[in-house]
Amino acid sequence: MRDRALVNSIGLDSAADGRKLSLAVVGAGVVGFTTGKGFQARGYDVIFCDVNADRLAELRNLGFAAIPPLRLAAAEADAHLICVPSPTRGGRIDLSSVEHAATTVASAIANHPGWPLVVLRSTVPPGTTEGVVKPILERVSGRRAGSEFGLCVNPEFLRAATAEDDFANPRVILVGALDEHSASALLAIYEPWNGVPVVTTDLRSAEASKYVANVFNAVKISFFNEMLRILTAIGADSDAAFDAAVLGGPGFWDPRYGTVCGAPFGGACLPKDIAAFLGFAEDLGFGDLVPLLRAAIRVNEEMAEGIAGPSSNVLPVGERNGIASGSGGDGHSASALEVEG
């Protein structure tokens, strides 16, 4: 049950003040447009904000409200959803668009009459919201995160070809929040998606989740490409082999298989079979075609030897970039995952 005092305080209950909740979507690309259109379809007042004048004109021609950044403050939106790109340049993420969007939103909420909610949906490295976005919001707005505005991370799991359907029918709603107040506010916005599993956690864990999903997808594709090279070389029917493996292997039909980690894989089959297949490939002269197999064995050996990973005392993203990171909200830290559904 949502906290009614909280819901009313930020205008989430349309019956309380006779109006709909207003959402400002900052960045009107695929993610932003899909997000705004999806929320508008559920009855919210949505206004798009973008730096591209042509994109704004296109949105207006489609019947959507769309404004440039300088007009965002006048909108006095209840929630600001940052959906700008976060491209990779030279092997490193470029956060300039996220920083510019945070500055725009901070200026917009500086004189906001209520308790606005800021939600980051852009894909960013863990620690970015705490180390980069939050300091910008607080410095530019002159308001304190948590007590004077809410702050959440709400990663999207949208496929480009089916983005609108994925938003309308999500498999999960992931809410990373600075504090319970912020989490409750974003959960109230997602109230129309009643019945969808919800995962609530802290900011950096939510940021990390998107990378876990995408990096796994990339590694999975590369794994099958690696297997394809070997099976093709030995004259095996890769389609038949893959089809049967997908149907029979628990790692394919059990989504939790292998995700309870922290120890090396063991048992009678896995260590034996991965070593045997690597040896088989090497004997045929194809050892250089299976780097993922080598890496998997190396990681497993390191886990068995108790080789520690990096220290957990890693500087936040903002501190590594020279931006001081302030303390968060009321000090609340939701370090464990909480699942509803």
C-alpha positions as CSV (number, residue, x, y, z in Angstrom):
1,M,0.0,0.0,0.0
2,R,1.4,3.4,-1.0
3,D,1.9,6.1,1.7
4,R,-1.2,8.4,1.1
5,A,0.5,11.4,2.7
6,L,3.5,10.9,0.4
7,V,1.3,10.4,-2.7
8,N,-0.6,13.5,-2.0
9,S,2.4,15.6,-1.2
10,I,3.9,15.2,-4.7
11,G,0.6,15.3,-6.5
12,L,0.4,11.6,-7.4
13,D,-3.2,11.3,-6.4
14,S,-5.2,13.1,-9.1
15,A,-8.2,13.1,-6.8
16,A,-6.3,15.1,-4.2
17,D,-5.9,18.2,-6.2
18,G,-8.0,17.6,-9.3
19,R,-5.1,17.2,-11.7
20,K,-3.0,14.5,-13.3
21,L,0.6,13.8,-12.4
22,S,2.9,15.6,-14.7
23,L,6.1,14.0,-16.0
24,A,8.9,15.8,-17.9
25,V,10.9,13.5,-20.1
26,V,14.4,14.9,-20.8
27,G,15.8,13.5,-24.0
28,A,13.4,12.4,-26.7
29,G,15.3,9.6,-28.4
30,V,14.1,6.0,-28.5
31,V,14.1,5.5,-24.8
32,G,12.7,8.9,-23.9
33,F,10.0,8.9,-26.6
34,T,9.0,5.3,-25.6
35,T,8.9,6.2,-21.9
36,G,6.9,9.4,-22.4
37,K,4.4,7.9,-24.8
38,G,4.0,4.9,-22.6
39,F,3.3,7.0,-19.5
40,Q,0.9,9.3,-21.4
41,A,-1.0,6.2,-22.5
42,R,-1.5,5.4,-18.8
43,G,-3.1,8.8,-18.1
44,Y,-0.2,11.0,-17.1
45,D,0.5,14.5,-18.4
46,V,3.8,14.2,-20.3
47,I,6.0,16.9,-21.7
48,F,9.1,16.2,-23.7
49,C,12.3,18.3,-23.4
50,D,15.1,18.1,-25.9
51,V,17.9,20.2,-27.3
52,N,17.1,19.3,-30.9
53,A,14.7,21.8,-32.4
54,D,13.8,19.5,-35.3
55,R,12.9,16.7,-32.9
56,L,10.7,19.1,-30.9
57,A,8.9,20.1,-34.1
58,E,8.4,16.5,-35.0
59,L,7.0,15.7,-31.6
60,R,4.6,18.6,-31.8
61,N,3.4,17.5,-35.2
62,L,2.6,14.1,-33.6
63,G,0.5,15.9,-31.0
64,F,2.9,15.7,-28.1
65,A,3.9,18.6,-25.8
66,A,7.5,19.4,-26.4
67,I,9.7,22.2,-25.1
68,P,13.4,23.3,-25.2
69,P,15.5,23.1,-22.0
70,L,15.0,26.8,-21.1
71,R,11.3,26.3,-20.7
72,L,11.5,23.2,-18.4
73,A,11.3,25.2,-15.2
74,A,8.0,26.7,-16.2
75,A,6.5,23.3,-16.6
76,E,6.8,22.6,-12.8
77,A,6.7,18.8,-13.5
78,D,6.2,16.5,-10.6
79,A,8.9,14.2,-11.9
80,H,11.8,14.6,-14.3
81,L,12.9,11.5,-16.2
82,I,16.4,11.8,-17.7
83,C,16.6,9.7,-20.8
84,V,19.5,11.2,-22.7
85,P,22.2,9.1,-24.6
86,S,25.3,7.8,-22.8
87,P,27.6,6.8,-25.8
88,T,31.0,5.2,-25.6
89,R,33.9,7.0,-27.1
90,G,37.4,5.5,-27.2
91,G,36.3,2.7,-25.0
92,R,35.1,5.0,-22.2
93,I,31.5,6.2,-21.5
94,D,30.8,9.9,-22.4
95,L,28.6,11.3,-19.6
96,S,28.4,14.8,-21.1
97,S,24.8,14.5,-22.1
98,V,23.9,13.2,-18.7
99,E,25.7,16.0,-17.0
100,H,24.0,18.6,-19.2
101,A,20.6,17.0,-18.6
102,A,21.2,17.0,-14.8
103,T,22.2,20.7,-15.0
104,T,19.0,21.5,-16.9
105,V,16.8,19.6,-14.5
106,A,18.6,21.1,-11.5
107,S,17.8,24.6,-12.8
108,A,14.2,23.6,-13.4
109,I,13.6,22.3,-9.8
110,A,15.5,25.2,-8.1
111,N,12.2,27.1,-7.5
112,H,9.8,24.2,-7.8
113,P,6.9,24.7,-5.3
114,G,6.8,21.1,-4.3
115,W,9.0,18.0,-3.8
116,P,10.0,17.0,-7.3
117,L,11.3,13.6,-8.2
118,V,14.4,13.2,-10.5
119,V,14.7,9.8,-12.2
120,L,17.7,8.7,-14.2
121,R,16.9,6.2,-17.0
122,S,20.1,6.6,-19.0
123,T,22.5,3.7,-18.9
124,V,25.4,4.8,-16.7
125,P,28.3,3.1,-14.8
126,P,27.5,2.2,-11.2
127,G,28.2,5.2,-8.9
128,T,27.3,7.8,-11.6
129,T,24.1,9.0,-9.9
130,E,25.8,9.4,-6.5
131,G,29.1,10.7,-7.8
132,V,28.0,12.9,-10.8
133,V,24.2,13.5,-11.1
134,K,23.4,14.1,-7.4
135,P,26.2,16.7,-6.8
136,I,25.1,18.6,-10.0
137,L,21.5,18.5,-8.9
138,E,22.3,19.8,-5.4
139,R,24.8,22.4,-6.4
140,V,22.8,24.0,-9.2
141,S,19.4,23.8,-7.6
142,G,20.5,24.7,-4.1
143,R,18.3,21.9,-2.8
144,R,19.2,18.8,-0.8
145,A,18.5,15.3,-2.3
146,G,16.1,13.3,-0.2
147,S,14.7,16.1,1.9
148,E,14.0,18.6,-0.8
149,F,13.7,16.4,-3.9
150,G,13.6,12.7,-4.7
151,L,16.3,10.8,-6.6
152,C,16.0,7.4,-8.3
153,V,17.5,5.3,-11.0
154,N,15.1,3.4,-13.2
155,P,16.9,1.4,-15.9
156,E,15.0,0.5,-19.0
157,F,15.1,-3.0,-20.5
158,L,13.8,-2.0,-24.0
159,R,14.6,-3.7,-27.3
160,A,14.8,-1.1,-30.1
161,A,12.5,-3.1,-32.4
162,T,9.8,-3.7,-29.8
163,A,10.4,-0.8,-27.4
164,E,6.8,0.4,-27.0
165,D,5.5,-3.1,-26.3
166,D,8.4,-3.8,-23.9
167,F,7.5,-0.6,-22.0
168,A,3.8,-1.4,-21.9
169,N,4.4,-5.0,-20.8
170,P,7.7,-5.1,-18.8
171,R,9.1,-8.3,-17.3
172,V,10.3,-6.3,-14.3
173,I,10.3,-2.7,-12.9
174,L,13.6,-1.9,-11.4
175,V,13.7,1.0,-8.9
176,G,17.0,2.2,-7.4
177,A,16.4,4.9,-4.9
178,L,18.4,7.3,-2.7
179,D,15.9,6.7,0.1
180,E,12.5,5.2,0.9
181,H,10.7,8.4,0.2
182,S,12.1,8.5,-3.4
183,A,11.4,4.8,-3.9
184,S,7.8,5.2,-2.8
185,A,7.3,8.1,-5.2
186,L,8.5,6.2,-8.2
187,L,6.6,3.1,-7.3
188,A,3.5,5.2,-7.1
189,I,4.1,6.4,-10.6
190,Y,4.2,2.8,-11.7
191,E,1.0,1.9,-9.9
192,P,-0.9,1.3,-13.2
193,W,1.5,-1.6,-13.9
194,N,0.0,-3.5,-10.9
195,G,1.1,-7.2,-11.0
196,V,4.5,-6.7,-12.7
197,P,7.4,-7.9,-10.5
198,V,9.2,-5.0,-8.8
199,V,12.8,-5.0,-7.6
200,T,13.8,-2.1,-5.3
201,T,17.5,-1.5,-4.4
202,D,20.0,1.3,-4.0
203,L,21.2,3.6,-6.8
204,R,24.4,1.9,-7.8
205,S,23.0,-1.6,-7.7
206,A,20.2,-0.5,-10.1
207,E,22.8,1.1,-12.4
208,A,24.8,-2.1,-12.3
209,S,21.8,-4.3,-13.2
210,K,21.5,-2.8,-16.7
211,Y,25.2,-3.6,-17.4
212,V,24.8,-7.1,-16.0
213,A,22.0,-7.7,-18.4
214,N,23.6,-6.2,-21.5
215,V,27.1,-7.6,-20.9
216,F,25.6,-11.1,-20.4
217,N,23.8,-10.8,-23.7
218,A,27.0,-9.8,-25.4
219,V,29.0,-12.6,-23.8
220,K,26.3,-15.1,-24.7
221,I,26.3,-14.1,-28.3
222,S,30.1,-14.3,-28.5
223,F,30.0,-17.7,-26.8
224,F,27.7,-19.1,-29.4
225,N,29.8,-17.5,-32.2
226,E,32.9,-19.2,-30.6
227,M,31.1,-22.6,-30.6
228,L,29.9,-22.0,-34.1
229,R,33.5,-21.6,-35.3
230,I,34.6,-24.9,-33.8
231,L,31.5,-26.9,-34.8
232,T,31.8,-25.6,-38.4
233,A,35.5,-26.6,-38.5
234,I,34.7,-30.2,-37.4
235,G,31.7,-30.6,-39.7
236,A,29.0,-30.7,-36.9
237,D,25.5,-29.4,-37.5
238,S,25.6,-26.3,-35.3
239,D,21.9,-25.6,-35.6
240,A,20.9,-29.0,-34.3
241,A,23.5,-28.9,-31.6
242,F,22.4,-25.5,-30.4
243,D,18.7,-26.4,-30.5
244,A,19.2,-29.5,-28.4
245,A,21.5,-27.7,-25.9
246,V,19.0,-24.9,-25.4
247,L,16.2,-27.4,-24.7
248,G,18.2,-29.6,-22.4
249,G,20.8,-27.5,-20.6
250,P,19.6,-26.1,-17.3
251,G,21.5,-22.9,-17.9
252,F,19.1,-22.1,-20.7
253,W,15.7,-23.0,-19.3
254,D,16.4,-22.1,-15.6
255,P,17.0,-18.3,-15.4
256,R,18.5,-18.6,-11.9
257,Y,21.1,-21.3,-12.9
258,G,24.6,-20.0,-12.3
259,T,23.5,-16.6,-10.8
260,V,23.9,-17.7,-7.2
261,C,27.7,-17.0,-7.4
262,G,30.7,-16.5,-5.2
263,A,32.2,-20.0,-5.5
264,P,33.8,-22.0,-8.3
265,F,31.8,-24.4,-10.4
266,G,32.4,-28.0,-9.5
267,G,30.7,-31.3,-9.7
268,A,31.4,-34.2,-12.0
269,C,30.6,-32.6,-15.3
270,L,31.4,-28.9,-15.6
271,P,35.2,-28.9,-14.8
272,K,35.8,-32.1,-16.7
273,D,33.8,-31.1,-19.8
274,I,35.1,-27.6,-20.3
275,A,38.7,-28.8,-19.9
276,A,38.0,-31.6,-22.3
277,F,36.5,-29.4,-25.0
278,L,39.3,-26.9,-24.7
279,G,41.8,-29.7,-25.1
280,F,39.9,-31.1,-28.0
281,A,40.0,-27.7,-29.8
282,E,43.7,-27.3,-29.0
283,D,44.5,-30.8,-30.4
284,L,42.8,-29.8,-33.6
285,G,44.8,-26.6,-33.8
286,F,41.8,-24.4,-33.0
287,G,42.9,-23.3,-29.5
288,D,43.0,-19.7,-30.5
289,L,39.3,-19.8,-31.5
290,V,38.0,-20.4,-28.0
291,P,39.2,-17.5,-25.8
292,L,36.0,-17.5,-23.8
293,L,36.6,-21.1,-22.7
294,R,40.1,-20.2,-21.5
295,A,38.8,-17.2,-19.6
296,A,36.0,-19.3,-17.9
297,I,38.6,-21.8,-16.8
298,R,40.9,-19.1,-15.5
299,V,38.2,-17.3,-13.5
300,N,37.1,-20.6,-12.0
301,E,40.7,-21.5,-11.0
302,E,41.0,-18.0,-9.4
303,M,37.8,-18.5,-7.4
304,A,39.0,-21.9,-6.2
305,E,42.3,-20.4,-5.1
306,G,40.4,-17.7,-3.2
307,I,42.0,-14.9,-5.2
308,A,40.3,-11.7,-4.1
309,G,38.7,-9.3,-6.4
310,P,39.3,-5.5,-6.3
311,S,38.8,-3.6,-3.0
312,S,35.2,-2.6,-2.3
313,N,36.5,0.9,-1.4
314,V,36.4,2.1,-4.9
315,L,36.0,5.9,-5.4
316,P,32.6,6.9,-6.7
317,V,32.5,7.9,-10.3
318,G,32.2,11.6,-9.5
319,E,35.2,11.6,-7.2
320,R,37.3,9.9,-9.8
321,N,36.3,12.6,-12.2
322,G,37.1,15.4,-9.7
323,I,33.4,16.0,-8.6
324,A,32.9,15.8,-4.8
325,S,30.2,13.4,-3.8
326,G,27.9,14.5,-1.0
327,S,26.1,12.4,1.6
328,G,22.8,11.0,0.5
329,G,19.4,12.1,1.6
330,D,18.6,10.9,5.1
331,G,21.5,8.4,5.0
332,H,19.2,5.5,4.1
333,S,20.9,2.8,2.1
334,A,18.9,-0.1,0.7
335,S,21.7,-2.4,0.0
336,A,19.6,-5.6,-0.3
337,L,17.3,-6.3,-3.2
338,E,13.6,-6.2,-2.2
339,V,11.3,-8.0,-4.6
340,E,7.6,-7.4,-4.9
341,G,5.2,-9.1,-7.2
